[in-house]
Amino acid sequence: MALTVERAIVRPYAFDLGLRTARGRVAARRGWHIGLEADGLCGWGDVAPWPGFGVDEAQARAALDTLDPAADPSALPAPVAHGLEQARLDLAARRAGCSITALLGLDPATSVASHRLVADADEARAAVADGACALKVKVAADPLADDDARVGAIRDAAPDIDLRLDANGGWDRAAAADATRALARHRPAWIEQPLPAADVDGLVALRRISPAPLAVDESVARLGEPALALAEVAVIKPMFVGGLRRARDLARAARRRGLTVCITHALESPLGRLGALHLAAGLEGPGGRGVHGLGGAAVEVRGRLSLPGGPGMGWAPREAAR
């Protein structure tokens, strides 16, 4: 029997981030937690927009101010749809005494491998020593010569690990062509979002000449399934595609095309990150070997994150957890 939501809760959050990308430095991450209460239970979801992914904070706040817990998520901005769906799934799973993955029709792995974000050779060495399964490096914020030297130093420090370079759409067509040629000598597993998400023709042309595999991220959030024709790798953030079910469906479509799939979060709170972890574990299945981008979703041991036990998402607000 469906639960009738008795009360909806919206709580803002913020924490320091200090991340530098091709779009500039992001000092803080902000968002909202949505709680849906019914029959003595509460399910929780995360809403965390990000500039460049289609919805800004003002638009998300406006949607939350008039949020109907029974609304069709597909009619809402993607981050708000994500939070509402996640809260509903969490509430339903708590009531049923099952996991989120069960409601998504998935049979999860017990743990998921994750890459580690590093900025230099020292961080790369430390990550490898700690058991990281792959390394992610931000590029395109500096001149190509500087990126080339830094990525080369990271490769020298970690000669045998998968190296994932992320440009965050920071190059134009000419710069992307030069960068993919130059950086390919460092044997990257892929170069992520070398061009802005809207430059579909540029991505098509770059894929033909790039000596390194390309990945799409912002393009998936902007275009949905058509973006899967633009690269060899799909980086999928449930927050920006409108929820866990939509992300699941895009991941399945990507794999049918033969693409590598990397499920990751949007650097939101641990609540949103946990949702991405549940999805990644479900997509991998008990025998999965994929490496995703889930740092901070749970306690990491030797590059792997274990799923929380018990029903639902495995998360509660601090005051409820005490």
Secondary structure, DSSP 8 states (H G I E B T S, - for coil): ------EEEEEEEEEEEEEEETTEEEEEEEEEEEEEEETTEEEEEEE---TTSS--HHHHHHHHHT--TTS-GGGS-HHHHHHHHHHHHHHHHHHHT-BHHHHTT----SEEEE-EE-SSHHHHHHHHHTT-SEEEEE-SSS-HHHHHHHHHHHHHHSTTSEEEEE-TT---HHHHHHHHHHHGGG--SEEE--S-TT-HHHHHHHHHH-SS-EEESHHHHHHSGGGGGG-SEEEE-HHHHTSHHHHHHHHHHHHHTT-EEEEB--S--HHHHHHHHHHHHHHH-TT---EEB-TTSS-EETTEEE---SSBTS---HHHH-
